[in-house]
Amino acid sequence: EVKTMKLVIDNTKNQRLIEEFYFIEAGSKGKLTISPFSLNEWLEERGYAQLLVSKKPRVEQLIQLEDGIIREVTTKQVKQKIITLIRNRKVEPEEKSIRRKCLDLLMKLPEKTLQGYLANLVVYAEEPSVDETRLRVFRDTKNACFLPYKNGVVEITSKSVSLIPYSKNIFDKGNIYESSIIDRDVNIPDGMNVEKDRLVKDQVGGLFADFVNLAFKIGIEPSRTDNDRLLGTDNDEYVATVQEFERCYGYLLHRYNDPAAARAIVFIDAQSKKGNVAGGTGKSVITKSIEHIRNLDPIDGRRFLGSKSEGARFNFSTITNATEVALINDLKEDFDLGDIFNVITDDMEVEGKGAARNKFVIPFERKPKIVLTTNYAVGGTGSSHERRKVIIRIGDFFSRCVAKKITPPDILGKTLFKDFSVDEWNAYDLYAMGCIQQFLRFGIGNTTNRSNEKKLLVEYVEGLEGTGCVVDFFDGFVETELSVEGLPIDDLWKKFSHKVLFKDRLGRCDDKTKLKQMLWRYCEKSGITFNPHKTGNTVSDRRWLSGPRGAQVEWIKLSKK
């Protein structure tokens, strides 16, 4: 052993091996050891570091920073990298013995011990304190979106789309996560600028746009071939819904989180009602397509727990610092959007399960966008719910296909995103970029759609399974029976009971208190003042009692603003 180690010290070639991996030290008695300080120094020369991903609680992620690319790595990967470098090192016959001893030393090194060494690597942070080093990361801004491809970064604004080659100092704007690089080249037409109100209408987007064109149709019978692209698209509801979809798709792909406009995008089947749950409409295909542009983390909505459940803290346990979009798929009927208000509008707290039970917080500006799919109306009413969601209703074209045993590949000629040619991938990429540009230009939640507005009003006033009977009653009452003097709530209840209750078998409004609450919500959305001679922001504040002491009754007065 001593003789072998003497060779390490005396032989020039062996000395080079030790010099290259200088963290492995040869003792005077021939024993090899690892110097933790030298190991970290050696790793830092090769770009390894810790990245601060959460301040409270403090959580660091092991990374390798190389040529402007941030690569998340594990302790096991670092160990394997070192072993591979030594194993692949070309050596002379007399060096093989020392190389073997180096490999033995590393293979026997416990991962926990190595993890302890690596914890002392230099720490980077986007917003560093005195103990960290600043790391600039290439991120989207409010007015620009950046998509990194293999052949460059696409910059998208409301007015232009352009490809910036990596050779043009792109990393001066910051480092790019390797996991965010889209693994294909893209070809941007000269002067691309999507000045269109609706991309699908102009057949931008290839097969995916064809799928979208069909998915939003309602009441159109499919055929295995020769489906008329324009049939069922010449109505206001279809036009407005597709416009909103394209802008919401762009919103999900844009990685900037605007505190004033944080929304969850909810995909629901247009024909789903209480007792008639639709499905097979294509919403999963559409939402999962996001994974071809951004890092998508799917979450099983059937196992998603309400906020009062003990296990709710694990709802987002699979989310990582690299997640860009969180898809909560196939939510249950009892889901209430209020359970994730804080996730939509605040930092995202993530807690893992089991051995990975680490807890960290993703700051609001870097957290993933939220998209939901469900066969049911999303629970919760009120302005708080409304301003935190945008609902996209998918048509029934593909559910009709299911009934006829017609599959999307039968219609499109192939399965979406399977065996795509270079041109087909490029068509999808250009469609996605067009959607982003539509969002940057118009925002979301601004599309006018009378039919959709009526559905939203019914949901807001009557609740999840509302039939529209209560809203129709209020419409007629305000138009023909609105009294300047007002009327007792008992009289309103009698009118309502006579006209509506026998129609509304779901019993969404079966007492005067519910009726008053629904009327309050109706007034909020219809430009009507509830008890205008009273002040306050709640129905309780504006309660109006009239009559002699001891015999007062509640009255209601309405006035158009």
C-alpha positions in Angstrom: 0.0 0.0 0.0 2.8 2.4 1.0 4.7 1.5 -2.2 1.6 2.1 -4.3 1.1 5.5 -2.8 4.7 6.3 -3.3 4.1 5.9 -7.0 1.3 8.5 -6.7 3.6 11.0 -5.3 6.7 10.2 -7.3 5.3 9.3 -10.7 4.5 12.4 -12.8 1.6 10.8 -14.6 0.0 9.6 -11.4 0.6 13.1 -9.9 -1.4 14.5 -12.8 -4.4 12.3 -11.9 -4.3 13.6 -8.4 -3.8 17.2 -9.6 -6.8 16.9 -11.8 -9.0 15.6 -9.0 -7.1 17.5 -6.3 -9.8 17.1 -3.7 -8.6 13.5 -3.3 -5.6 13.7 -1.0 -2.9 11.0 -0.6 -1.7 10.7 3.1 1.8 9.8 4.1 0.7 6.3 4.9 -0.9 5.7 1.6 -4.5 6.4 2.6 -6.8 8.4 0.2 -9.1 10.9 1.7 -11.5 13.6 0.4 -11.0 17.2 1.4 -14.5 18.8 1.7 -13.1 22.3 1.1 -11.1 21.2 -1.9 -14.1 19.3 -3.2 -16.3 22.3 -3.1 -13.6 24.4 -4.7 -13.3 21.9 -7.5 -17.1 21.7 -8.0 -17.5 25.5 -7.9 -14.9 25.8 -10.7 -17.3 23.6 -12.8 -20.3 25.7 -12.0 -21.9 23.8 -9.1 -23.6 25.9 -6.5 -26.7 26.1 -4.2 -29.6 28.3 -5.4 -31.9 29.8 -2.8 -35.4 29.0 -3.8 -37.3 29.8 -0.6 -36.4 32.2 2.2 -39.0 31.2 4.7 -38.5 28.4 5.3 -35.0 28.5 3.8 -34.6 26.0 1.0 -31.7 25.6 -1.4 -31.5 23.7 -4.6 -28.3 22.2 -5.9 -27.5 23.5 -9.4 -24.9 23.5 -12.1 -24.4 26.8 -13.9 -22.7 26.3 -17.3 -22.6 28.7 -20.3 -25.7 30.6 -19.1 -27.7 27.4 -18.5 -29.1 26.6 -15.0 -29.3 22.9 -14.5 -31.0 21.5 -11.4 -29.1 18.5 -10.1 -29.1 16.0 -7.2 -26.4 14.9 -4.8 -26.5 11.5 -6.5 -26.0 13.1 -9.9 -23.0 15.0 -8.6 -21.4 11.9 -7.2 -22.1 10.0 -10.4 -20.6 12.8 -12.5 -17.3 12.8 -10.5 -17.1 9.0 -10.7 -17.8 9.1 -14.5 -15.0 11.7 -15.0 -12.5 9.6 -13.2 -13.6 6.3 -14.8 -13.3 7.9 -18.3 -10.0 9.5 -17.6 -7.4 8.0 -20.0 -4.5 6.6 -17.9 -1.3 4.8 -18.4 -1.1 1.2 -17.0 0.8 2.3 -13.9 -2.0 4.8 -13.1 -4.8 2.2 -13.1 -4.2 1.2 -9.5 -4.6 4.7 -8.1 -7.6 5.4 -10.3 -9.3 2.3 -8.9 -8.6 3.4 -5.4 -10.1 6.8 -6.1 -13.2 5.2 -7.5 -13.5 2.9 -4.5 -13.3 5.9 -2.2 -16.0 7.8 -4.0 -18.3 4.8 -4.4 -18.2 4.2 -0.7 -18.9 7.8 0.1 -22.3 8.0 1.7 -24.7 10.4 -0.1 -25.6 12.0 3.2 -22.0 12.8 3.9 -21.6 14.3 0.4 -24.8 16.2 0.8 -23.3 17.8 3.9 -20.3 18.8 2.0 -22.4 20.3 -0.9 -24.4 22.3 1.6 -21.4 24.6 1.9 -21.1 25.5 -1.8 -21.5 29.1 -2.8 -25.2 30.2 -2.6 -26.8 32.1 -5.4 -30.1 34.0 -5.1 -32.2 36.3 -7.4 -32.6 38.7 -4.5 -29.5 38.1 -2.4 -28.8 39.0 1.1 -25.2 39.6 2.4 -24.6 35.9 2.5 -25.5 35.1 -1.1 -24.4 36.0 -4.6 -26.8 37.5 -7.2 -27.9 35.2 -10.0 -29.7 36.9 -12.9 -32.4 34.7 -14.4 -34.0 35.3 -17.8 -37.7 35.9 -17.0 -40.8 37.2 -18.7 -41.9 40.7 -18.1 -45.3 42.3 -18.0 -45.1 43.3 -21.7 -42.9 40.5 -23.1 -42.8 36.8 -23.2 -39.7 34.7 -23.9 -39.7 31.1 -25.2 -36.3 29.4 -25.3 -35.9 26.9 -28.1 -32.8 24.9 -29.2 -31.9 27.5 -31.9 -32.6 30.6 -29.9 -35.1 32.5 -27.7 -38.4 33.8 -29.2 -39.3 37.2 -27.9 -43.1 38.0 -28.1 -44.6 41.4 -27.5 -48.0 42.8 -28.4 -46.5 44.1 -31.6 -43.9 41.7 -32.8 -42.5 38.1 -32.6 -38.8 37.6 -33.3 -36.1 34.9 -32.8 -33.0 35.9 -31.0 -30.1 33.5 -31.6 -28.0 32.4 -28.6 -25.0 33.9 -30.3 -26.3 37.4 -29.8 -25.5 37.9 -26.2 -28.9 36.6 -25.1 -27.5 35.6 -21.7 -26.7 39.2 -20.9 -30.4 39.3 -19.9 -30.0 36.5 -17.5 -29.4 32.7 -17.2 -31.9 30.2 -18.6 -33.2 27.1 -16.8 -32.3 24.0 -18.9 -35.7 22.6 -18.0 -37.5 25.5 -19.7 -35.7 25.0 -23.1 -38.1 23.6 -25.6 -36.4 20.6 -27.2 -36.9 21.6 -30.9 -36.0 24.3 -33.4 -38.5 26.9 -34.4 -38.9 28.8 -37.6 -40.4 32.3 -37.3 -41.7 33.9 -40.6 -40.2 37.3 -41.4 -42.2 40.1 -39.8 -44.6 37.7 -37.9 -47.3 39.7 -36.1 -50.6 38.1 -35.5 -53.0 41.0 -36.2 -56.1 38.8 -36.1 -59.1 38.8 -33.7 -59.2 35.0 -33.7 -56.4 32.7 -34.9 -58.6 29.7 -35.4 -60.8 31.6 -37.9 -57.8 32.2 -40.1 -56.5 28.6 -39.9 -53.3 29.6 -38.0 -52.0 26.7 -36.0 -52.2 23.5 -38.1 -53.8 20.4 -36.5 -54.1 21.8 -33.0 -56.0 24.8 -34.3 -58.2 22.3 -36.3 -58.9 20.5 -33.0 -59.8 23.8 -31.2 -62.0 24.8 -34.1 -64.1 21.7 -33.6 -63.9 21.5 -29.8 -65.9 24.7 -29.2 -68.8 23.9 -31.5 -72.1 23.2 -29.9 -75.0 21.2 -31.4 -73.1 20.2 -34.6 -73.2 16.5 -35.6 -69.7 15.1 -36.5 -68.8 12.9 -39.3 -65.7 10.7 -39.8 -64.6 12.8 -42.8 -65.4 16.1 -44.5 -66.5 18.1 -41.4 -67.3 21.7 -42.4 -64.8 23.9 -40.7 -67.2 26.9 -40.7 -70.4 25.2 -39.7 -71.4 26.3 -36.2 -68.8 29.1 -36.0 -70.9 32.0 -37.3 -72.6 33.0 -33.9 -71.5 35.4 -31.3 -71.1 32.8 -28.5 -68.7 30.7 -30.5 -66.6 33.7 -31.7 -66.4 35.2 -28.2 -65.6 31.8 -26.5 -62.7 31.0 -29.0 -61.3 34.5 -28.6 -61.3 34.2 -24.8 -59.8 30.7 -25.0 -56.9 31.9 -27.2 -56.1 34.8 -24.9 -56.3 32.5 -21.8 -54.0 30.0 -23.5 -51.6 32.8 -24.0 -52.0 33.9 -20.4 -51.0 30.4 -19.2 -47.9 30.4 -21.4 -46.8 33.8 -20.3 -44.7 33.4 -17.1 -45.2 36.9 -15.7 -47.6 37.1 -12.7 -49.5 40.3 -12.5 -50.7 41.1 -9.0 -53.6 43.0 -10.4 -54.8 40.2 -12.7 -54.0 36.8 -11.2 -56.6 34.3 -12.3 -57.2 30.6 -12.4 -58.4 29.4 -15.9 -61.3 27.0 -15.6 -62.2 24.6 -18.4 -65.7 23.2 -18.1 -68.0 21.4 -20.5 -70.6 23.8 -21.8 -73.4 21.1 -21.6 -72.7 20.0 -18.0 -75.6 20.5 -15.7 -76.9 19.0 -12.5 -77.7 15.4 -13.3 -76.2 15.7 -16.8 -72.5 15.6 -16.5 -70.7 15.9 -19.9 -67.3 14.6 -20.7 -65.0 13.6 -23.5 -65.1 17.1 -24.9 -61.4 17.6 -25.4 -60.6 19.8 -22.5 -57.9 17.5 -21.2 -56.2 17.4 -24.6 -56.3 21.2 -24.8 -54.9 21.8 -21.3 -52.3 19.1 -21.4 -51.0 20.5 -24.7 -49.4 23.3 -22.6 -46.6 20.8 -21.6 -45.2 21.1 -25.1 -44.3 24.7 -24.4 -44.0 25.0 -20.6 -43.2 22.7 -17.6 -46.7 21.4 -16.7 -47.3 19.6 -13.4 -50.6 17.6 -13.5 -52.5 17.2 -10.2 -55.3 14.6 -9.8 -58.4 16.8 -9.0 -60.3 13.7 -7.7 -57.8 13.6 -4.8 -57.7 17.3 -4.3 -58.8 18.1 -0.7 -60.8 21.0 0.6 -59.0 23.6 2.7 -60.5 22.3 5.9 -59.1 18.8 5.4 -55.9 17.8 7.3 -54.3 16.6 4.1 -55.0 19.7 2.1 -51.5 21.0 2.7 -50.2 18.2 0.4 -52.4 19.2 -2.5 -49.4 20.8 -4.3 -46.8 18.3 -3.1 -45.6 17.5 -6.7 -44.9 21.1 -7.5 -41.2 22.0 -7.9 -39.3 25.2 -8.4 -39.2 24.4 -12.2 -43.0 24.0 -12.5 -44.5 26.7 -14.8 -48.1 25.6 -15.0 -50.1 23.6 -12.5 -53.0 21.6 -14.0 -55.6 20.4 -11.5 -57.4 17.9 -13.7 -60.9 16.4 -13.3 -62.0 18.2 -10.2 -64.8 16.8 -8.0 -68.3 18.3 -7.8 -67.7 19.7 -4.3 -64.6 21.7 -5.2 -64.8 25.3 -4.1 -62.4 27.9 -5.7 -62.2 29.6 -2.4 -60.0 26.8 -1.2 -57.2 28.0 -3.4 -57.7 31.8 -3.3 -54.3 32.2 -1.5 -52.6 30.1 -4.2 -54.0 32.2 -7.0 -53.2 35.6 -5.5 -50.4 35.1 -3.1 -47.2 33.0 -2.7 -47.5 29.3 -3.2 -46.7 27.1 -0.2 -45.5 23.6 -1.1 -45.2 20.6 1.2 -44.0 17.2 0.1 -45.1 13.8 1.3 -43.1 11.0 2.9 -39.3 11.0 2.5 -39.6 14.2 0.4 -41.5 16.0 3.1 -39.7 19.3 2.6 -41.6 22.5 2.8 -40.9 25.6 0.8 -42.6 28.7 -0.6 -42.5 29.9 -4.2 -42.8 33.7 -4.3 -45.8 35.1 -6.2 -43.8 36.4 -9.0 -42.3 33.0 -9.8 -45.1 30.6 -8.9 -46.9 28.6 -11.6 -50.1 29.6 -13.3 -53.2 27.6 -12.3 -55.5 25.9 -14.8 -58.5 23.7 -13.7 -60.7 21.2 -15.6 -64.0 19.9 -14.3 -67.3 18.4 -15.5 -69.1 20.5 -12.9 -69.7 24.2 -12.2 -66.9 25.5 -10.0 -68.2 26.1 -6.5 -68.4 29.5 -4.8 -70.2 32.7 -5.6 -69.5 36.4 -5.0 -67.1 39.0 -6.4 -64.1 37.3 -4.8 -64.7 34.2 -6.8 -65.5 36.1 -10.0 -62.3 38.2 -10.1 -60.1 35.1 -9.5 -61.3 32.9 -12.4 -62.0 32.9 -16.1 -64.3 30.2 -17.3 -63.8 28.6 -20.7 -66.7 26.4 -21.8 -65.8 23.6 -24.2 -68.5 22.6 -26.7 -70.0 19.1 -27.3 -68.6 18.2 -30.7 -66.1 15.6 -29.4 -68.6 14.2 -26.9 -70.9 13.6 -29.8 -68.0 11.9 -31.5 -67.8 9.5 -28.6 -71.4 8.5 -29.0 -70.7 7.8 -32.7 -67.4 6.0 -32.0 -65.5 8.6 -34.0 -62.1 9.4 -32.6 -60.1 12.7 -33.1 -57.5 10.8 -35.2 -60.3 9.7 -37.5 -61.1 13.4 -38.2 -57.6 14.9 -38.0 -55.7 12.1 -39.7 -53.3 11.5 -36.7 -53.1 11.7 -32.9 -52.2 15.2 -31.8 -48.5 15.7 -31.0 -47.7 12.1 -31.9 -45.5 11.6 -35.0 -45.7 15.3 -35.7 -43.6 16.5 -38.6 -41.2 19.5 -38.2 -43.8 21.6 -40.0 -46.7 20.4 -37.8 -44.7 21.2 -34.7 -43.8 24.6 -36.1 -47.5 25.3 -36.9 -48.4 24.6 -33.3 -45.6 26.7 -31.9 -46.7 29.7 -34.1 -50.3 29.2 -32.8 -49.1 29.3 -29.2 -47.0 32.4 -29.9 -50.1 34.0 -31.5 -52.1 33.2 -28.4 -49.5 34.9 -26.2 -49.6 37.9 -28.4 -53.3 38.1 -28.3 -53.1 38.0 -24.5 -50.5 40.7 -24.3 -52.6 42.9 -26.6 -56.1 42.3 -25.1 -55.7 40.7 -21.7 -58.3 38.1 -20.4 -61.8 38.3 -19.1 -62.8 41.2 -21.4 -64.6 39.3 -24.1 -68.3 40.3 -24.6 -70.6 37.3 -25.0 -74.3 37.7 -24.1 -74.9 34.0 -23.9 -71.9 33.5 -21.7 -72.7 36.5 -19.6 -76.2 35.1 -18.9 -74.6 31.8 -17.8 -72.2 33.6 -15.5 -75.0 35.8 -14.1 -77.1 32.7 -13.3 -74.1 31.0 -11.6 -73.4 34.1 -9.6 -77.0 34.7 -8.5 -78.4 31.2 -8.2 -75.3 29.1 -7.5 -73.8 26.1 -9.1 -76.9 24.3 -10.3 -79.0 27.4 -11.1 -81.5 26.9 -13.8 -82.0 30.6 -14.7 -85.5 30.7 -13.3 -84.6 33.1 -10.5 -82.7 35.5 -12.8 -85.5 35.4 -15.4 -88.0 36.3 -12.6 -85.8 39.3 -11.5 -85.4 40.4 -15.1 -89.2 40.5 -15.5 -89.8 42.0 -12.1 -87.4 44.9 -12.7 -88.7 45.6 -16.1 -92.5 45.5 -15.4 -93.2 45.6 -11.7 -90.5 47.7 -10.1 -92.2 50.1 -7.7 -90.8 53.5 -6.8 -92.2 53.1 -3.3 -90.8 49.6 -2.8 -92.7 46.6 -1.4 -92.6 44.3 1.6 -90.4 41.3 1.1 -93.4 39.1 1.9 -95.1 40.4 -1.3 -92.0 39.8 -3.4 -91.9 36.3 -2.0 -95.5 35.6 -2.9 -95.0 36.9 -6.5 -91.8 34.7 -6.8 -93.5 31.6 -5.3 -96.3 31.9 -7.7 -94.2 32.4 -10.9 -91.1 30.4 -10.2 -91.1 27.7 -7.6 -93.2 25.3 -9.4 -90.8 25.5 -12.4 -87.5 25.3 -10.4 -87.5 21.7 -9.3 -84.0 22.1 -7.9 -85.3 24.2 -5.1 -82.3 26.7 -5.2 -84.5 29.3 -3.6 -86.9 28.0 -1.0 -87.2 30.8 1.5 -87.3 34.6 1.7 -83.8 34.9 3.1 -82.3 33.1 0.1 -84.4 35.2 -2.3 -83.1 38.4 -0.7 -79.5 37.2 -1.0 -80.0 36.3 -4.6 -81.7 39.7 -5.4 -78.7 41.4 -3.8 -76.3 39.5 -6.0 -78.5 40.2 -9.1 -78.5 44.0 -8.3 -74.7 43.9 -8.0 -74.3 42.7 -11.6 -77.3 44.5 -13.2 -76.6 48.1 -12.5 -79.4 48.3 -9.9 -79.2 49.9 -6.4 -80.6 47.8 -3.6 -82.5 50.0 -1.0 -80.9 53.2 -2.4 -81.9 55.3 0.7 -79.7 53.1 2.9 -75.9 53.0 3.1 -73.4 50.1 3.4 -71.7 47.4 1.3 -73.7 44.4 2.5 -77.3 43.2 2.3 -77.4 43.5 6.1 -76.2 47.1 6.1 -79.0 48.0 3.7 -81.8 46.3 5.5 -85.0 48.4 5.6 -87.7 47.9 8.2 -90.9 49.9 7.9 -94.1 50.2 10.0 -95.0 51.1 13.6 -92.9 50.0 16.5 -93.5 46.4 17.4 -95.0 45.6 14.0 -92.3 46.5 11.6 -91.8 44.4 8.4 -88.9 44.3 6.0 -89.3 46.1 2.7 -87.2 46.2 -0.5 -86.8 49.2 -2.9 -84.8 49.1 -6.1 -83.6 51.8 -8.4 -81.7 51.7 -11.7 -78.4 53.4 -11.6 
